[in-house]
Amino acid sequence: MKMIFAILHSEDVDETVEELNKHEYWVTKLSTIGGFLKAKNVTLVIGTEDEKVSGALKILQECAGLRKSVKYTMPSMSSGNIGPGAGAMIPIDTKVGGCTVFVLDVDQYEKF
Ligand code: 2BA
């Protein structure tokens, strides 16, 4: 038996928990705050059998891992862009998400 602690961005939590539940993982959500940036994040506590750990890690990586995203922004007027297409949105590559995971051994597991 293992205990997985996964610290992830709040915006990735709903999809991640839904996917974990769909694959029959038990999950507890804790509202947490990063010690360095003091920003809110969420820590998921997942108790599971050893053989199911890799499946949980795969879901965490897919739903909450660091990934690329394209944001669109308006060009600034001050850039002197006044020709045709001046109002067109500019795509900017950004990175979103990111998840820190700890996997611990569990000595005993009971439900009373
Ligand atoms: P990440 O490394 O992606 O960490 C995101 C959040 O995950 C952290 O929030 C913290 O809540 C948790 N976390 C990460 N590694 C941990 C660990 N070994 N033990 C316990 N919790 C852990 P924050 O502490 O607010 O950190 C936000 C981001 O600031 C970090 O992103 C990292 O890029 C940077 N950072 C954190 N501590 C730092 C430090 N001492 N020096 C420089 N940069 C730091």
Backbone and ligand atoms as CSV (ligand in chain L), in Angstrom:
chain,resi,resn,atom,element,x,y,z
A,1,MET,N,N,0.851,-1.208,0.000
A,1,MET,CA,C,0.000,0.000,0.000
A,1,MET,C,C,0.877,1.245,0.000
A,2,LYS,N,N,0.483,2.244,-0.760
A,2,LYS,CA,C,1.238,3.501,-0.845
A,2,LYS,C,C,0.305,4.679,-0.571
A,3,MET,N,N,0.912,5.761,-0.152
A,3,MET,CA,C,0.186,7.023,-0.015
A,3,MET,C,C,0.843,8.018,-0.960
A,4,ILE,N,N,0.040,8.587,-1.845
A,4,ILE,CA,C,0.550,9.584,-2.790
A,4,ILE,C,C,0.088,10.962,-2.328
A,5,PHE,N,N,1.038,11.874,-2.202
A,5,PHE,CA,C,0.710,13.282,-1.969
A,5,PHE,C,C,1.040,14.024,-3.249
A,6,ALA,N,N,0.060,14.682,-3.833
A,6,ALA,CA,C,0.292,15.422,-5.076
A,6,ALA,C,C,-0.127,16.872,-4.869
A,7,ILE,N,N,0.824,17.785,-5.070
A,7,ILE,CA,C,0.538,19.217,-4.909
A,7,ILE,C,C,0.353,19.803,-6.300
A,8,LEU,N,N,-0.836,20.344,-6.573
A,8,LEU,CA,C,-1.087,20.829,-7.918
A,8,LEU,C,C,-1.795,22.172,-7.934
A,9,HIS,N,N,-1.817,22.776,-9.106
A,9,HIS,CA,C,-2.487,24.067,-9.267
A,9,HIS,C,C,-3.998,23.872,-9.138
A,10,SER,N,N,-4.648,24.834,-8.478
A,10,SER,CA,C,-6.084,24.721,-8.206
A,10,SER,C,C,-6.897,24.483,-9.478
A,11,GLU,N,N,-6.512,25.130,-10.583
A,11,GLU,CA,C,-7.319,25.023,-11.806
A,11,GLU,C,C,-7.278,23.625,-12.437
A,12,ASP,N,N,-6.308,22.804,-12.025
A,12,ASP,CA,C,-6.217,21.452,-12.588
A,12,ASP,C,C,-6.914,20.400,-11.723
A,13,VAL,N,N,-7.427,20.823,-10.564
A,13,VAL,CA,C,-7.909,19.847,-9.586
A,13,VAL,C,C,-9.155,19.096,-10.046
A,14,ASP,N,N,-10.164,19.825,-10.540
A,14,ASP,CA,C,-11.437,19.170,-10.864
A,14,ASP,C,C,-11.253,18.044,-11.871
A,15,GLU,N,N,-10.545,18.339,-12.949
A,15,GLU,CA,C,-10.354,17.313,-13.985
A,15,GLU,C,C,-9.537,16.139,-13.442
A,16,THR,N,N,-8.521,16.466,-12.636
A,16,THR,CA,C,-7.640,15.409,-12.106
A,16,THR,C,C,-8.414,14.474,-11.178
A,17,VAL,N,N,-9.201,15.060,-10.266
A,17,VAL,CA,C,-9.954,14.238,-9.311
A,17,VAL,C,C,-11.013,13.409,-10.044
A,18,GLU,N,N,-11.664,14.021,-11.037
A,18,GLU,CA,C,-12.684,13.290,-11.799
A,18,GLU,C,C,-12.063,12.067,-12.484
A,19,GLU,N,N,-10.891,12.283,-13.064
A,19,GLU,CA,C,-10.214,11.190,-13.782
A,19,GLU,C,C,-9.755,10.099,-12.798
A,20,LEU,N,N,-9.248,10.534,-11.632
A,20,LEU,CA,C,-8.812,9.553,-10.617
A,20,LEU,C,C,-10.013,8.740,-10.126
A,21,ASN,N,N,-11.115,9.411,-9.845
A,21,ASN,CA,C,-12.319,8.706,-9.380
A,21,ASN,C,C,-12.832,7.736,-10.436
A,22,LYS,N,N,-12.778,8.187,-11.701
A,22,LYS,CA,C,-13.244,7.331,-12.801
A,22,LYS,C,C,-12.454,6.018,-12.841
A,23,HIS,N,N,-11.174,6.105,-12.458
A,23,HIS,CA,C,-10.315,4.913,-12.463
A,23,HIS,C,C,-10.228,4.267,-11.075
A,24,GLU,N,N,-11.208,4.565,-10.225
A,24,GLU,CA,C,-11.372,3.920,-8.924
A,24,GLU,C,C,-10.233,4.174,-7.939
A,25,TYR,N,N,-9.745,5.411,-7.926
A,25,TYR,CA,C,-8.812,5.833,-6.878
A,25,TYR,C,C,-9.601,6.619,-5.833
A,26,TRP,N,N,-9.238,6.430,-4.563
A,26,TRP,CA,C,-9.821,7.211,-3.474
A,26,TRP,C,C,-8.980,8.463,-3.330
A,27,VAL,N,N,-9.640,9.605,-3.213
A,27,VAL,CA,C,-8.905,10.878,-3.176
A,27,VAL,C,C,-9.443,11.778,-2.062
A,28,THR,N,N,-8.531,12.420,-1.332
A,28,THR,CA,C,-8.905,13.498,-0.405
A,28,THR,C,C,-8.232,14.773,-0.870
A,29,LYS,N,N,-9.028,15.844,-0.935
A,29,LYS,CA,C,-8.486,17.145,-1.376
A,29,LYS,C,C,-8.209,18.019,-0.158
A,30,LEU,N,N,-7.024,18.570,-0.098
A,30,LEU,CA,C,-6.689,19.519,0.970
A,30,LEU,C,C,-6.373,20.864,0.337
A,31,SER,N,N,-6.952,21.934,0.882
A,31,SER,CA,C,-6.593,23.277,0.415
A,31,SER,C,C,-5.279,23.657,1.067
A,32,THR,N,N,-4.281,23.966,0.264
A,32,THR,CA,C,-2.964,24.252,0.822
A,32,THR,C,C,-2.410,25.552,0.237
A,33,ILE,N,N,-1.321,26.000,0.802
A,33,ILE,CA,C,-0.682,27.247,0.358
A,33,ILE,C,C,0.811,26.989,0.241
A,34,GLY,N,N,1.375,27.341,-0.912
A,34,GLY,CA,C,2.814,27.167,-1.115
A,34,GLY,C,C,3.602,28.040,-0.157
A,35,GLY,N,N,4.620,27.482,0.448
A,35,GLY,CA,C,5.400,28.207,1.448
A,35,GLY,C,C,6.222,29.344,0.858
A,36,PHE,N,N,6.568,29.244,-0.411
A,36,PHE,CA,C,7.467,30.232,-1.022
A,36,PHE,C,C,6.684,31.394,-1.634
A,37,LEU,N,N,5.763,31.100,-2.530
A,37,LEU,CA,C,4.988,32.153,-3.212
A,37,LEU,C,C,3.724,32.546,-2.451
A,38,LYS,N,N,3.346,31.724,-1.444
A,38,LYS,CA,C,2.120,31.973,-0.643
A,38,LYS,C,C,0.863,31.919,-1.507
A,39,ALA,N,N,0.949,31.247,-2.653
A,39,ALA,CA,C,-0.233,31.120,-3.517
A,39,ALA,C,C,-0.993,29.860,-3.127
A,40,LYS,N,N,-2.337,29.908,-3.293
A,40,LYS,CA,C,-3.154,28.737,-2.981
A,40,LYS,C,C,-2.839,27.611,-3.969
A,41,ASN,N,N,-2.723,26.395,-3.455
A,41,ASN,CA,C,-2.671,25.234,-4.321
A,41,ASN,C,C,-3.501,24.135,-3.656
A,42,VAL,N,N,-3.521,22.956,-4.230
A,42,VAL,CA,C,-4.307,21.864,-3.664
A,42,VAL,C,C,-3.409,20.642,-3.522
A,43,THR,N,N,-3.517,19.996,-2.369
A,43,THR,CA,C,-2.767,18.750,-2.173
A,43,THR,C,C,-3.763,17.594,-2.178
A,44,LEU,N,N,-3.542,16.652,-3.080
A,44,LEU,CA,C,-4.390,15.465,-3.141
A,44,LEU,C,C,-3.714,14.355,-2.351
A,45,VAL,N,N,-4.490,13.664,-1.533
A,45,VAL,CA,C,-4.002,12.514,-0.776
A,45,VAL,C,C,-4.676,11.285,-1.372
A,46,ILE,N,N,-3.857,10.373,-1.864
A,46,ILE,CA,C,-4.408,9.209,-2.578
A,46,ILE,C,C,-3.792,7.940,-1.973
A,47,GLY,N,N,-4.602,7.159,-1.283
A,47,GLY,CA,C,-4.116,5.878,-0.757
A,47,GLY,C,C,-4.465,4.791,-1.759
A,48,THR,N,N,-3.469,4.002,-2.154
A,48,THR,CA,C,-3.754,3.001,-3.191
A,48,THR,C,C,-2.789,1.817,-3.111
A,49,GLU,N,N,-3.163,0.737,-3.768
A,49,GLU,CA,C,-2.316,-0.453,-3.814
A,49,GLU,C,C,-1.059,-0.162,-4.628
A,50,ASP,N,N,0.022,-0.864,-4.304
A,50,ASP,CA,C,1.308,-0.642,-4.993
A,50,ASP,C,C,1.158,-0.690,-6.515
A,51,GLU,N,N,0.410,-1.678,-6.984
A,51,GLU,CA,C,0.320,-1.890,-8.439
A,51,GLU,C,C,-0.503,-0.805,-9.147
A,52,LYS,N,N,-1.202,0.026,-8.374
A,52,LYS,CA,C,-1.995,1.097,-9.000
A,52,LYS,C,C,-1.289,2.460,-8.969
A,53,VAL,N,N,-0.077,2.487,-8.390
A,53,VAL,CA,C,0.628,3.770,-8.273
A,53,VAL,C,C,0.961,4.346,-9.649
A,54,SER,N,N,1.463,3.506,-10.541
A,54,SER,CA,C,1.879,4.038,-11.851
A,54,SER,C,C,0.679,4.610,-12.611
A,55,GLY,N,N,-0.494,3.998,-12.445
A,55,GLY,CA,C,-1.700,4.520,-13.098
A,55,GLY,C,C,-2.076,5.893,-12.564
A,56,ALA,N,N,-1.927,6.056,-11.256
A,56,ALA,CA,C,-2.245,7.359,-10.648
A,56,ALA,C,C,-1.249,8.418,-11.124
A,57,LEU,N,N,0.025,8.049,-11.200
A,57,LEU,CA,C,1.039,9.016,-11.647
A,57,LEU,C,C,0.776,9.448,-13.089
A,58,LYS,N,N,0.325,8.503,-13.900
A,58,LYS,CA,C,0.030,8.818,-15.306
A,58,LYS,C,C,-1.111,9.850,-15.380
A,59,ILE,N,N,-2.147,9.630,-14.592
A,59,ILE,CA,C,-3.282,10.577,-14.591
A,59,ILE,C,C,-2.823,11.947,-14.090
A,60,LEU,N,N,-2.015,11.949,-13.026
A,60,LEU,CA,C,-1.526,13.230,-12.475
A,60,LEU,C,C,-0.704,13.977,-13.516
A,61,GLN,N,N,0.131,13.233,-14.229
A,61,GLN,CA,C,0.974,13.898,-15.249
A,61,GLN,C,C,0.120,14.443,-16.393
A,62,GLU,N,N,-0.851,13.639,-16.825
A,62,GLU,CA,C,-1.682,14.059,-17.960
A,62,GLU,C,C,-2.601,15.233,-17.607
A,63,CYS,N,N,-3.186,15.196,-16.423
A,63,CYS,CA,C,-4.183,16.218,-16.068
A,63,CYS,C,C,-3.569,17.437,-15.385
A,64,ALA,N,N,-2.425,17.272,-14.725
A,64,ALA,CA,C,-1.894,18.381,-13.920
A,64,ALA,C,C,-0.419,18.669,-14.184
A,65,GLY,N,N,0.200,17.927,-15.093
A,65,GLY,CA,C,1.621,18.125,-15.360
A,65,GLY,C,C,1.896,19.427,-16.112
A,66,LEU,N,N,3.149,19.809,-16.130
A,66,LEU,CA,C,3.556,21.015,-16.851
A,66,LEU,C,C,3.338,20.808,-18.343
A,67,ARG,N,N,2.641,21.744,-18.988
A,67,ARG,CA,C,2.354,21.583,-20.412
A,67,ARG,C,C,2.302,22.942,-21.100
A,68,LYS,N,N,2.387,22.883,-22.419
A,68,LYS,CA,C,2.371,24.130,-23.199
A,68,LYS,C,C,0.941,24.609,-23.421
A,69,SER,N,N,0.780,25.906,-23.510
A,69,SER,CA,C,-0.525,26.475,-23.823
A,69,SER,C,C,-0.282,27.712,-24.680
A,70,VAL,N,N,-1.209,27.974,-25.570
A,70,VAL,CA,C,-1.065,29.173,-26.408
A,70,VAL,C,C,-2.099,30.193,-25.969
A,71,LYS,N,N,-1.619,31.376,-25.596
A,71,LYS,CA,C,-2.525,32.475,-25.235
A,71,LYS,C,C,-2.487,33.491,-26.370
A,72,TYR,N,N,-3.627,34.143,-26.615
A,72,TYR,CA,C,-3.679,35.156,-27.675
A,72,TYR,C,C,-3.809,36.534,-27.044
A,73,THR,N,N,-3.030,37.473,-27.542
A,73,THR,CA,C,-3.073,38.821,-26.975
A,73,THR,C,C,-3.117,39.844,-28.103
A,74,MET,N,N,-3.685,41.013,-27.792
A,74,MET,CA,C,-3.741,42.095,-28.792
A,74,MET,C,C,-2.366,42.756,-28.894
A,75,PRO,N,N,-1.925,43.069,-30.119
A,75,PRO,CA,C,-0.665,43.814,-30.224
A,75,PRO,C,C,-0.837,45.205,-29.644
A,76,SER,N,N,0.225,45.731,-29.039
A,76,SER,CA,C,0.158,47.059,-28.439
A,76,SER,C,C,0.193,48.129,-29.522
A,77,MET,N,N,-0.624,49.190,-29.355
A,77,MET,CA,C,-0.620,50.302,-30.316
A,77,MET,C,C,0.752,50.967,-30.341
A,78,SER,N,N,1.418,50.982,-29.177
A,78,SER,CA,C,2.701,51.669,-29.081
A,78,SER,C,C,3.786,50.963,-29.886
A,79,SER,N,N,3.492,49.718,-30.339
A,79,SER,CA,C,4.509,49.013,-31.124
A,79,SER,C,C,4.547,49.547,-32.552
A,80,GLY,N,N,3.638,50.486,-32.893
A,80,GLY,CA,C,3.644,51.082,-34.225
A,80,GLY,C,C,2.993,50.205,-35.275
A,81,ASN,N,N,2.288,49.175,-34.820
A,81,ASN,CA,C,1.644,48.236,-35.728
A,81,ASN,C,C,0.298,48.810,-36.179
A,82,ILE,N,N,0.305,49.578,-37.289
A,82,ILE,CA,C,-0.941,50.220,-37.733
A,82,ILE,C,C,-1.337,49.806,-39.146
A,83,GLY,N,N,-0.647,48.840,-39.714
A,83,GLY,CA,C,-0.936,48.370,-41.065
A,83,GLY,C,C,-2.102,47.402,-41.076
A,84,PRO,N,N,-2.354,46.770,-42.269
A,84,PRO,CA,C,-3.413,45.768,-42.342
A,84,PRO,C,C,-3.133,44.635,-41.339
A,85,GLY,N,N,-4.159,44.173,-40.691
A,85,GLY,CA,C,-3.985,43.082,-39.719
A,85,GLY,C,C,-3.524,43.578,-38.366
A,86,ALA,N,N,-3.548,44.912,-38.175
A,86,ALA,CA,C,-3.060,45.475,-36.908
A,86,ALA,C,C,-3.876,44.986,-35.710
A,87,GLY,N,N,-5.176,44.667,-35.986
A,87,GLY,CA,C,-6.032,44.224,-34.883
A,87,GLY,C,C,-5.937,42.734,-34.621
A,88,ALA,N,N,-5.091,42.027,-35.401
A,88,ALA,CA,C,-5.030,40.573,-35.263
A,88,ALA,C,C,-4.379,40.188,-33.928
A,89,MET,N,N,-4.877,39.114,-33.341
A,89,MET,CA,C,-4.329,38.639,-32.070
A,89,MET,C,C,-2.985,37.941,-32.314
A,90,ILE,N,N,-2.087,38.104,-31.354
A,90,ILE,CA,C,-0.766,37.484,-31.459
A,90,ILE,C,C,-0.714,36.261,-30.540
A,91,PRO,N,N,-0.314,35.084,-31.079
A,91,PRO,CA,C,-0.206,33.904,-30.208
A,91,PRO,C,C,1.080,33.951,-29.376
A,92,ILE,N,N,0.973,33.646,-28.104
A,92,ILE,CA,C,2.152,33.605,-27.228
A,92,ILE,C,C,2.194,32.246,-26.526
A,93,ASP,N,N,3.328,31.546,-26.670
A,93,ASP,CA,C,3.489,30.245,-26.006
A,93,ASP,C,C,3.729,30.447,-24.514
A,94,THR,N,N,2.958,29.757,-23.692
A,94,THR,CA,C,3.196,29.809,-22.238
A,94,THR,C,C,3.177,28.385,-21.694
A,95,LYS,N,N,3.658,28.232,-20.471
A,95,LYS,CA,C,3.585,26.925,-19.818
A,95,LYS,C,C,2.580,27.013,-18.687
A,96,VAL,N,N,1.721,26.009,-18.551
A,96,VAL,CA,C,0.724,25.989,-17.475
A,96,VAL,C,C,0.827,24.669,-16.709
A,97,GLY,N,N,0.215,24.662,-15.543
A,97,GLY,CA,C,0.172,23.438,-14.742
A,97,GLY,C,C,1.477,23.179,-14.007
A,98,GLY,N,N,1.684,21.936,-13.662
A,98,GLY,CA,C,2.857,21.544,-12.883
A,98,GLY,C,C,2.386,20.894,-11.597
A,99,CYS,N,N,3.035,19.812,-11.229
A,99,CYS,CA,C,2.554,18.996,-10.123
A,99,CYS,C,C,3.766,18.382,-9.403
A,100,THR,N,N,3.778,18.470,-8.077
A,100,THR,CA,C,4.862,17.858,-7.290
A,100,THR,C,C,4.288,16.655,-6.551
A,101,VAL,N,N,4.926,15.500,-6.709
A,101,VAL,CA,C,4.342,14.264,-6.193
A,101,VAL,C,C,5.306,13.533,-5.252
A,102,PHE,N,N,4.789,13.088,-4.117
A,102,PHE,CA,C,5.543,12.242,-3.189
A,102,PHE,C,C,4.807,10.906,-3.091
A,103,VAL,N,N,5.553,9.804,-3.127
A,103,VAL,CA,C,4.949,8.481,-2.944
A,103,VAL,C,C,5.585,7.845,-1.701
A,104,LEU,N,N,4.743,7.546,-0.709
A,104,LEU,CA,C,5.247,7.022,0.577
A,104,LEU,C,C,4.708,5.621,0.827
A,105,ASP,N,N,5.490,4.818,1.551
A,105,ASP,CA,C,5.016,3.504,1.987
A,105,ASP,C,C,4.018,3.673,3.130
A,106,VAL,N,N,2.993,2.822,3.130
A,106,VAL,CA,C,2.002,2.840,4.226
A,106,VAL,C,C,2.189,1.557,5.037
A,107,ASP,N,N,2.417,1.693,6.348
A,107,ASP,CA,C,2.611,0.509,7.209
A,107,ASP,C,C,1.296,-0.208,7.471
A,108,GLN,N,N,0.256,0.558,7.671
A,108,GLN,CA,C,-1.021,-0.038,8.045
A,108,GLN,C,C,-2.156,0.827,7.515
A,109,TYR,N,N,-3.252,0.182,7.143
A,109,TYR,CA,C,-4.406,0.904,6.600
A,109,TYR,C,C,-5.657,0.277,7.180
A,110,GLU,N,N,-6.445,1.045,7.888
A,110,GLU,CA,C,-7.668,0.526,8.515
A,110,GLU,C,C,-8.824,1.459,8.227
A,111,LYS,N,N,-10.021,0.895,8.195
A,111,LYS,CA,C,-11.239,1.710,8.186
A,111,LYS,C,C,-12.142,1.166,9.254
A,112,PHE,N,N,-12.512,1.981,10.213
A,112,PHE,CA,C,-13.342,1.492,11.326
A,112,PHE,C,C,-14.764,2.018,11.174
L,1,2BA,P1,P,7.234,24.171,-7.725
L,1,2BA,O1,O,8.551,23.509,-7.473
L,1,2BA,O2,O,6.459,23.699,-8.922
L,1,2BA,O3,O,6.344,23.933,-6.416
L,1,2BA,C1,C,4.971,24.260,-6.386
L,1,2BA,C2,C,4.431,24.065,-4.988
L,1,2BA,O4,O,4.551,22.674,-4.659
L,1,2BA,C3,C,5.212,24.782,-3.900
L,1,2BA,O5,O,4.742,26.099,-3.745
L,1,2BA,C4,C,4.933,23.931,-2.668
L,1,2BA,O6,O,3.625,24.196,-2.169
L,1,2BA,C5,C,4.922,22.535,-3.267
L,1,2BA,N1,N,6.235,21.869,-3.203
L,1,2BA,C6,C,7.115,21.760,-4.211
L,1,2BA,N2,N,8.199,21.055,-3.824
L,1,2BA,C7,C,7.985,20.733,-2.534
L,1,2BA,C8,C,8.733,20.002,-1.550
L,1,2BA,N3,N,9.951,19.467,-1.825
L,1,2BA,N4,N,8.206,19.856,-0.310
L,1,2BA,C9,C,7.002,20.384,-0.007
L,1,2BA,N5,N,6.233,21.086,-0.899
L,1,2BA,C10,C,6.717,21.245,-2.135
L,1,2BA,P2,P,5.758,27.236,-3.292
L,1,2BA,O7,O,6.539,26.788,-2.109
L,1,2BA,O8,O,4.980,28.490,-3.150
L,1,2BA,O9,O,6.778,27.347,-4.516
L,1,2BA,C11,C,6.371,27.905,-5.756
L,1,2BA,C12,C,7.505,27.838,-6.745
L,1,2BA,O10,O,8.561,28.698,-6.295
L,1,2BA,C13,C,8.128,26.448,-6.901
L,1,2BA,O11,O,7.416,25.726,-7.874
L,1,2BA,C14,C,9.544,26.775,-7.293
L,1,2BA,O12,O,9.630,27.057,-8.677
L,1,2BA,C15,C,9.818,28.067,-6.540
L,1,2BA,N6,N,10.465,27.834,-5.242
L,1,2BA,C16,C,9.955,27.232,-4.155
L,1,2BA,N7,N,10.808,27.242,-3.120
L,1,2BA,C17,C,11.899,27.884,-3.563
L,1,2BA,C18,C,13.142,28.238,-2.968
L,1,2BA,N8,N,13.422,27.908,-1.692
L,1,2BA,N9,N,14.048,28.907,-3.732
L,1,2BA,C19,C,13.767,29.229,-5.008
L,1,2BA,N10,N,12.613,28.940,-5.651
L,1,2BA,C20,C,11.683,28.268,-4.925
